[in-house]
Amino acid sequence: MIKKPVTNNFKQIWKHKRDILSKNPDKCAVTVKADSNLVEGFMSRVKARDFEVVVDQNKGMGGSDNGPRPSEYVLAALAACHEVTYRLYADAMDIPLEEVSVSVTGYSDARGFLGLDDSVRAGFSHINGEINVRSSATDTELEQLRQTVNRHCPVLDDLRHPVSVELKLRRK
């Protein structure tokens, strides 16, 4: 069941959070965690906070197709994060935004994942997308909003800039 938002006064939330964090820089650091367990074939159960999602491969890749592939979750994270960032910044900038939706498509070459060509990336070579808005804002306001969102969307930032990742192997 999807919970309804407690409030839709995002500008008030924006101001309140910025005020708290500007006065307490020690509270700015955020830690996000996900735990995954391969349960059967290529199907994993991933826990994040109190939520569980299923990640799987399609049948053509030997999976049971019980959930999106990991790369599809990357695209879903980008799309949803962009929508949230549009909503938050539109309100903060007093730009009218009645609706926002995002559609993204990732392109990859299976030779990288399958180790057939080490010069080919294992992940996406590029991602294209479209942000669809319903708004009475001017084109100039929407362009300012687009630029602001592109500077502040966390998932877009993660994808555009290398993130230090260290994964240690541990025997159970």
Secondary structure, DSSP 8 states (H G I E B T S, - for coil): -----S---HHHHHHHHHHHHHH-GGG-------EEEEEETTEEEEEETTEEEEE---GGGT---SS--HHHHHHHHHHHHHHHHHHHHHHHTT---SEEEEEEEEEE-HHHHTTS-TTS-SSEEEEEEEEEEE--S-HHHHHHHHHHHHHH-HHHHHHHS-----------
